[in-house]
Amino acid sequence: MELTKHTYFHDHTKEVFNMVLEAADQIAENYLKPILTEMDRKEPKLVDGKIKVHEGMKTIIRQFGENGWINATFPYDEGGQQLPTTLHMASGFIFQAANYSASVYPFLTTGAANLIRTFGNKELIEKFTPNMYTGKWQGTMALTEPDAGSSLSDISTTAYPTEKEGVYLIKGQKVYISCGDHDACENIIHLMLARIHGAPAGVKGISLFVVPQKRIPCGESNDVLTEGIYHKMGYKGAPIVHLMIGSNNGSEGFLVGEPHNGLTYMFQMMNEARIGVGLNATAIATAAYQASLAYAKERPQGRKIGEKDLSKPQIPIIQHADVKRMLLFQKAITEGSLALLLYCSKLSDIAHAAEEPEKEQAALLLDFLTPIAKSYPSEMCCLSTSAALQILGGAGYTTDFPIEQYYREARIHPIHEGTTGIHGLDLLGRKVLMKGGKALHLFGKEIATTILDAREINSLISYADTLEKYLGKAQQTTAHLLSKAGIKTEEFLADASLYLEYNGILTIAWQWLKQAIIAQEQLDKGNPEKSFYQGKIMCLRYFFEYELVKMDALGKRLVSPDMPTLEMHEEWF
């Protein structure tokens, strides 16, 4: 309830928050989960130039709109509920765990609509957002091109001025556009990056446009054609499309904000989406963890090591130490990741609603943590879901159980919204240096505060000491790398992905110590939910014993002068 002290959230209560989460749970249970497997088996199809998706999506999207989920965080005067992002993300976690593909449609619209309402003029807002809020229209983020990929400075989609102010003719193509065309909505509204004809090269020449699939209000084609649909290994229920824009010189786009500021605007949606991708990964891995936990409790196999009497019944596999290890691994990764992502959501709420200097500090820390919050869950939840499949053994490799689907769906997240390599470069090359290292300092300060709090609890003193040791090592490692910045740039950034992993482990260890403080306090008070809190303490122990120590090897690599990745020649592969 800390957020309700801010005026923007003041109307909300604990009862309201509980109602929101209960409503999310009901939608997930009654509408999303029942078609999880069907959406995987019945992939979207391109028929006569239009993509057809699972028939259940029409009902789901419209329900999300009618129930106010799409614009829930927006102000009252825009029809929103001023719901904290933290609650919206927690609800999203429930939806994503139930059916990741189905959850994507409405939340893409949220991000696109937010860009229009934040940077668009009154005319654009009134023209597009009302039908996006109701779910009648789908929103997308159209960035990627065949020859540009993540290198957005190289996009070639071009906007040509017309006689109408703010209206341009768009020509180009976009690929891998999530929900870029489908028949569950009446129109698709693309938030599209393009370069105004004659604009400067590079990112400084990129502008942002609203490009509807159908013209408004007439409903005629806006010359945005679906060229193809990609067939994916997972996440099959949501279409990913190849778009041709302006093939007949008839695609109108509406400039959002000022010319040449498009990438700056788009980063708002991208950064929101990056936290969302981390949450998606965590939700899928959580669903896999719960499935493997249920299986491990029910599946009898073998006996305790050392038990020679074969007349005794087999034991559930959850009683085997190695199965417990795999379950602890999943629990530690998923619950640690979820804690970080909800913490980042809280920072977003504070940055939106608080006064200075709290507002600036929250925004800075969120900016610093974003590449970690996107990448650590994305990478580690692939491994976590793999462990879930391993617990089921051969059964896990079949379509009779859902984990093989979760495993396929988990793999997209290290790629979505910037690859892990790109986020490693972002963390080390930008965020560490940001504002003279102020964000890095805030990060260390927050961890140090948690360490001090943990020292007030006798049972956690040793863990506080351990985390302090690794924080000190991380600060020394960062200082070593920064000594190369601007001097040996390639060496400085060669292992940026490993630096990202290194800090990801430190960050999740910090989140586990934060959780353990609360858990131990509740145990000391005699809270009846003893098993829940004991599980949290055990995960702290597991993470510090099995995961935190991996920083030693990574740290050794990060300070090593040997650079085989730079010295390797192409012809030697």
Residue pairs with C-beta under 8 A, 6 or more apart in sequence:
1 13
1 14
2 346
3 9
3 12
3 84
3 86
3 346
3 349
3 350
3 353
4 10
4 12
4 13
6 349
6 350
6 353
6 354
7 353
8 82
8 352
8 353
9 82
9 84
9 349
9 353
11 82
12 82
12 83
12 84
17 87
20 83
20 87
20 91
21 87
21 90
21 91
21 94
23 67
23 91
24 90
24 91
24 94
24 95
25 94
27 63
27 67
27 95
28 94
28 95
28 97
28 98
28 99
29 98
31 56
31 59
31 60
31 63
31 102
32 60
32 95
32 98
32 99
32 102
32 103
33 98
33 99
35 54
35 56
35 99
35 102
35 237
36 98
36 99
36 102
36 402
36 405
37 402
37 405
38 54
38 56
39 54
39 56
39 99
39 101
39 102
39 236
39 237
40 101
40 234
40 236
40 237
40 405
42 54
43 231
43 236
43 237
44 51
44 52
44 53
44 54
44 182
44 229
44 236
44 237
44 238
44 239
45 51
45 52
45 229
46 52
46 226
46 228
46 229
49 225
49 226
50 181
50 183
50 226
51 181
51 182
51 183
51 226
51 229
51 239
51 241
52 182
52 183
53 182
53 183
53 184
53 237
53 238
53 239
54 237
56 102
57 102
57 105
57 182
57 184
57 237
58 183
58 184
60 102
60 105
60 106
61 105
61 106
61 135
61 138
61 184
61 185
62 134
62 135
62 136
63 135
64 70
64 105
64 106
64 135
65 106
65 133
65 134
65 135
65 136
66 134
66 135
68 79
68 80
68 81
69 88
69 91
69 106
70 106
70 107
70 109
70 110
70 113
70 132
70 133
70 134
70 135
71 78
71 79
71 80
71 81
71 110
71 113
71 129
71 133
72 80
72 81
72 83
72 88
73 80
73 81
73 82
73 83
73 84
73 85
73 88
73 110
74 80
74 81
74 82
74 114
74 117
75 82
76 82
78 117
78 129
79 130
79 133
84 345
84 346
84 349
85 345
85 348
85 349
85 352
86 342
86 345
86 346
86 348
86 349
88 345
89 275
89 276
89 279
89 341
89 342
89 345
90 342
90 345
92 103
92 107
92 276
92 279
92 283
93 279
93 282
93 283
93 286
93 338
93 341
94 283
95 102
95 103
95 283
96 103
96 279
96 280
96 283
96 284
97 283
97 284
97 286
97 287
98 287
99 237
100 235
100 237
100 280
100 283
100 284
100 409
101 235
101 236
101 237
101 238
101 409
102 237
102 238
103 280
104 178
104 179
104 235
104 238
105 138
105 179
105 184
105 238
106 135
107 276
108 138
108 139
108 140
108 141
108 178
108 179
109 132
109 135
109 137
109 138
109 139
109 189
110 139
111 139
111 141
111 269
111 272
111 273
111 276
112 132
112 139
112 140
112 141
112 189
112 190
112 191
112 269
113 128
113 129
113 132
113 133
113 139
114 268
114 269
114 272
115 191
115 208
115 256
115 265
115 266
115 268
115 269
116 124
116 125
116 128
116 129
116 132
116 191
116 210
116 256
117 125
117 129
118 265
118 268
119 208
119 256
119 257
119 265
119 268
120 128
120 210
120 256
120 257
121 166
124 210
124 254
124 256
127 216
127 254
128 137
128 189
128 210
128 212
128 216
131 137
131 186
131 187
132 138
132 139
132 189
135 185
136 185
136 186
136 187
137 185
137 186
137 187
137 188
137 189
137 212
138 179
138 182
138 184
138 185
138 187
138 188
138 189
139 188
139 189
139 191
140 177
140 178
140 179
140 180
140 188
140 189
140 190
140 191
141 177
141 178
141 191
141 266
141 269
141 270
141 273
142 174
142 177
142 180
142 190
142 191
142 192
142 193
142 211
142 243
143 152
143 155
143 174
143 192
143 193
143 266
144 150
144 174
144 175
144 176
144 177
145 154
145 155
145 156
145 157
145 172
145 173
145 174
145 175
146 173
146 175
147 154
147 156
148 154
148 155
148 156
150 418
150 419
150 422
152 193
152 203
152 206
152 263
153 201
153 202
153 203
153 206
155 172
155 193
155 194
155 195
155 206
156 172
156 195
157 170
157 171
157 172
157 173
157 174
157 192
157 193
157 194
157 195
157 245
158 170
158 171
158 172
158 194
158 195
158 196
158 197
159 168
159 169
159 170
159 194
159 195
159 196
159 197
159 207
159 209
159 253
159 255
160 168
160 169
160 170
160 171
160 196
160 197
161 168
161 196
161 197
162 168
162 169
162 252
166 254
166 255
167 252
167 253
167 254
167 255
168 194
168 196
168 209
168 252
168 253
168 254
168 255
169 246
169 249
169 250
169 251
169 252
169 253
170 192
170 194
170 209
170 211
170 245
170 246
170 251
170 252
170 253
171 245
171 246
171 247
171 249
171 251
172 194
172 245
172 246
173 227
173 242
173 243
173 244
173 245
174 180
174 190
174 192
174 242
174 243
174 245
175 242
175 243
176 230
176 240
176 242
177 190
177 240
177 241
177 242
177 243
178 238
178 239
178 240
179 188
179 238
179 239
180 188
180 190
180 226
180 239
180 240
180 241
180 243
181 188
181 213
181 226
181 239
181 241
181 243
182 188
182 239
186 214
187 212
187 213
187 214
187 216
187 219
188 212
188 213
188 214
188 224
189 210
189 211
189 212
189 213
190 210
190 211
190 212
190 213
190 224
190 243
191 208
191 209
191 210
191 256
191 266
191 269
192 208
192 209
192 210
192 211
192 245
192 253
193 206
193 207
193 208
193 209
193 262
193 263
193 266
194 206
194 207
194 209
194 253
194 262
195 205
195 206
195 207
196 205
196 207
196 259
196 260
199 205
199 206
199 207
199 259
199 260
200 260
203 263
204 260
205 260
206 260
206 262
206 263
207 255
207 256
207 259
207 260
207 261
207 262
208 255
208 256
208 257
208 261
208 262
208 263
208 265
208 266
209 253
209 254
209 255
209 256
209 262
210 253
210 254
210 256
211 222
211 224
211 245
211 251
211 252
211 253
211 254
212 222
212 224
212 252
213 221
213 222
213 224
214 220
214 221
214 222
215 221
215 222
215 252
221 250
222 250
222 251
222 252
223 245
223 246
223 247
223 248
223 249
223 250
223 251
224 243
224 244
224 245
224 251
225 243
225 244
225 245
225 247
226 241
226 242
226 243
226 244
227 241
227 242
227 243
227 244
228 241
228 242
229 239
229 240
229 241
229 242
230 240
230 241
230 242
232 240
232 412
233 408
233 411
234 405
234 407
234 408
234 409
234 410
234 411
234 412
235 408
235 409
235 412
245 251
256 262
256 265
257 265
270 417
270 418
271 367
271 370
273 416
273 417
274 370
274 371
274 373
274 374
274 417
274 418
274 423
275 341
275 344
275 345
275 348
275 370
275 373
275 374
276 417
277 374
277 378
277 413
277 416
277 417
278 337
278 340
278 341
278 373
278 374
278 375
278 376
278 377
278 378
278 413
279 338
279 341
279 377
280 413
280 416
281 337
281 377
281 378
281 381
281 382
281 410
281 413
282 334
282 337
282 338
282 341
282 377
282 381
284 381
284 385
284 406
284 409
284 410
284 413
285 330
285 333
285 334
285 337
285 377
285 381
285 384
285 385
285 388
285 406
285 410
286 334
286 338
287 402
287 406
288 330
288 384
288 385
288 388
288 389
288 402
288 403
288 406
288 407
288 410
289 327
289 330
289 331
289 334
289 384
289 388
291 388
291 401
291 402
291 403
291 406
292 326
292 327
292 330
292 387
292 388
292 389
292 391
292 392
292 396
292 403
293 318
293 327
293 330
295 391
295 392
295 395
295 401
296 316
296 317
296 318
296 323
296 327
296 391
297 316
297 318
298 316
299 316
299 317
299 392
300 313
300 314
300 315
300 316
300 317
301 314
301 315
301 317
302 314
302 315
302 317
302 320
303 309
303 310
303 312
303 314
303 315
304 315
304 319
317 323
317 391
318 324
318 327
323 391
325 546
326 387
326 388
326 390
326 391
327 387
327 391
328 538
328 539
328 542
328 546
329 383
329 384
329 387
329 542
329 546
330 384
330 387
330 388
331 535
331 539
331 542
332 508
332 512
332 539
332 542
332 543
332 546
332 547
333 377
333 380
333 381
333 383
333 384
333 508
334 381
334 384
335 515
335 536
335 539
336 508
336 511
336 512
336 515
336 539
336 543
337 376
337 377
337 380
337 381
337 508
339 511
339 512
339 514
339 515
340 369
340 372
340 373
340 376
340 377
340 507
340 508
340 511
341 373
341 377
343 369
343 511
344 366
344 369
344 370
344 373
347 362
347 363
347 365
347 366
347 369
348 362
348 366
350 358
350 359
350 362
351 359
351 362
351 363
351 366
354 362
361 442
364 434
364 435
364 438
364 439
364 442
365 439
365 442
365 443
365 446
367 431
367 434
367 439
368 427
368 431
368 432
368 434
368 439
368 440
368 442
368 443
369 443
369 507
370 431
371 423
371 424
371 426
371 427
371 431
371 500
372 427
372 500
372 503
372 504
372 507
374 417
374 418
374 423
375 414
375 420
375 423
375 424
375 500
375 501
375 504
376 500
376 501
376 504
376 505
376 507
376 508
377 413
378 413
378 414
378 416
378 420
379 414
379 420
379 501
379 504
380 504
381 410
381 413
382 407
382 410
382 411
382 413
382 414
385 403
385 406
385 407
385 410
386 407
388 396
388 403
388 406
388 407
389 396
389 397
389 403
389 404
389 407
390 396
392 401
392 403
395 401
396 403
396 404
397 404
398 404
399 405
414 420
418 426
420 497
420 500
421 496
421 497
423 500
424 496
424 497
424 498
424 499
424 500
425 493
425 496
427 496
427 499
427 500
427 503
428 481
428 492
428 493
428 496
428 499
428 500
429 492
429 493
429 496
431 439
431 440
432 439
432 440
432 478
432 482
433 482
433 485
434 440
440 478
444 471
444 475
446 510
447 467
447 471
447 506
447 510
448 468
448 471
450 467
450 510
450 513
450 514
450 517
451 464
451 467
451 468
451 471
451 513
452 464
453 517
454 460
454 461
454 463
454 464
454 467
454 513
454 516
454 517
455 461
455 464
457 517
457 520
457 521
459 520
460 513
460 516
460 517
460 520
463 513
463 516
463 540
463 544
464 513
466 544
466 548
467 509
467 510
467 513
467 544
467 548
470 506
470 509
470 548
470 551
471 506
473 551
473 555
474 502
474 503
474 506
474 551
474 555
477 499
477 502
477 555
477 558
477 559
480 558
480 559
481 492
481 499
481 558
481 559
482 492
484 491
484 492
485 492
486 492
490 566
491 563
491 566
494 563
494 565
494 566
495 557
495 558
495 565
498 554
498 557
498 558
499 558
501 554
502 551
502 554
502 555
502 558
505 547
505 548
505 550
505 551
505 554
506 548
506 551
508 543
508 547
509 543
509 544
509 547
509 548
512 539
512 540
512 543
512 544
513 540
515 536
515 539
515 540
516 536
516 537
516 540
518 536
519 533
519 534
519 536
519 537
519 540
520 533
520 537
522 529
522 533
523 530
523 533
523 534
523 537
527 533
